[in-house]
Structure formats: C-alpha cells, structure tokens
Amino acid sequence: MPSPRKAADSSSVLVRWMGLVDANSAGYVHGGTVMKLCDEVAGIAAIRHCRSRVVTAAMDRMTFILPVNVGELVTCSATVNAAWRTSMEVGVRVEAEKPLTGECRHTSTAYLTMVAVDNAGSPIPVPPLLAESET
C-alpha cells in the first residue's frame, strides 16, 4: 500500500484566457469548454496524488453558477478530497476574472472521480489521503 499523501500535495491550478473559439454567439463560454478544463485540472491533481496514470470514471457533479464571458481569465483549482482503494474524488473550483479590473467571481464547481491505472489500463491502489485539518 502506498504511503499517505497530503491533500495540499495534489493541489493544481490551470488558468486560461477565454477567446471567441470558446464561446457561443451570445459571447458566453460553452459549458463544455469549462467541463473540459475541470477534467484536465482534476487529472493533474489525481496524478500528483497517486503518481500514476489516471482516467476519469465520472463527473459526479457539475454546477454552473454564473456565466463566463469572452475575454475573461478562467482559473480552475483542484484538490483531491478523498481517496479509496483505486479511485479518488477531486473537487474543482472555477473562477472567472475580468483582467482589466481584477474582479473575480466563482462561476462553477465540479466533483470528479478519477481512477489510477497501470500501463495496461487496469486499476491500481492509490495512496490514502492524509487529513491535515478538520476541513
């Protein structure tokens, strides 16, 4: 069994500037674009936790709170919240920033289940999550 790892060790951040190719005709970023970014940052966090290949087993929840506009910076922050035998729950917080003013707002939240796999694609054990605080 791998040794326990802290949640802070899996912390990952992706920042991307949203352009015209990311949006619909109303100027709002497609939900699928945001979902893809969530999947990417969750994968990075999961790999940092287990130090192996991972696959997305499920997007357990995706909440769109506010729209993201063209020209805004999107920051996706992910951390492993829980670890089981071969899978992990990764939480993702999405924020949009108006780069000219610095105004930020929470736009989405996602929870994904990632599974660690070997080179043949078979599930493998993941390290337990070391709780650092009550939260």
N, C-alpha and C positions, 0 to 999 in steps of 0.2 A: 504494500500500500504506500503510495507517495506521501511525503510529509505534508502537514497542513500549510496552507498559504494564506496570507492576509488579503482581505478584500482590496485594500489600498494598492497592493501589488498588481492587481488586474486593471486598475483604473486606466481608461483610454479616452482620447478625445479626437474627433475629426471636425475640421472647420472647412466649409465650402461656400464660395460666393455663388449665389443663385442667378443664373442667366436666363435669357429668352428660351433656350432649348429645354429648360427645366419647368416651364410654365405653360398654362393654358392661355386661351385668347383673352381672358379677363385679367391676366397678369399675376395670377396666384400659382404658386409652385404645386405641381402634381403631388398628390398624396403618395403615389408610388415612388416618386423620387425620394421623399422623406423616408419611406419604408426601407428603400434600398440602403440609404445612409445608416439607418438604425441597424440593419442586418450586418453591414460592414463593420461598424464600431463594436457591435456585440461580439462578432467573430474575433476581433482583435483582443478584446477583454478576455474572452474564453481561452484563446491561445496563450495569452500571458499567464493565465491561471494554471493551465494544465501542461503547457509547453509541448503540445502535440497538435496535429491536425484536428479540426473540428468541423462539424456540419450543423446546419440549422435544422432542428427537429420540428420546431413550432414557433410561431409568433403568437404567444398566449394572449396578448392584449396590445392593441394599438389605439391610443386615444388622440384624436386631433382636437385640440382646444381652440387654437387660433390659426388663421391662415398665414402663410409665409409669402412674401412678395418678391418679385424680381428685383435684383439689386441688393438684397439683404444677405448678410453673412449668417449661415446656419451652423450652429455648434451642437454636435451630438456627443454627449458624455455618457460613458458606460462603465459599469462595475458589476462584477459577479456578486449576486445577492445570496446565492445558496448553491451548494454542491452536494450531489448524491453519488451513487456508485459510478455511473459513466456520464452523467449529464449535469448541467449547470443552468441555473436561472440567471439571466443577465438583464439588469434594468438599464434603460436608456432614457435620458432626459434631453429634449430638443429645445434649443432656444434660438430665436431669430434676433439679429442685431441690425439696427439702422446704422451703417458705418459713418455717416456724416454727423450723427448726433450722439452715438454711443448708447442709445435707448435699446434695452434688451427686454424680451418677453418670452415666457415659457409657452411654447406652441404645441408640443406633443410629448407623450410619454409612451414607452413601449417596454414590454417584457417578452424576452425570447428564451426558448430552451435550446441550448447548444449541447451536442454530444461529441465527446472526444473519440477519435477513431485512429486505428493504426493504418499502415500503408495499404492494406487490403480493404479498408473501409469497415472493419469490424470494431464495435465499441470497446473501449479500454477504460480502466479505472482512472478517476480524476482525484487530485488531492482534496482532502477535506478543507472546508473554509474555516479559518481561524478567526473566531469572533474577537474583535478588538474593543467593542463597546456594546452597550445595551441596544443601540440602533443598528 
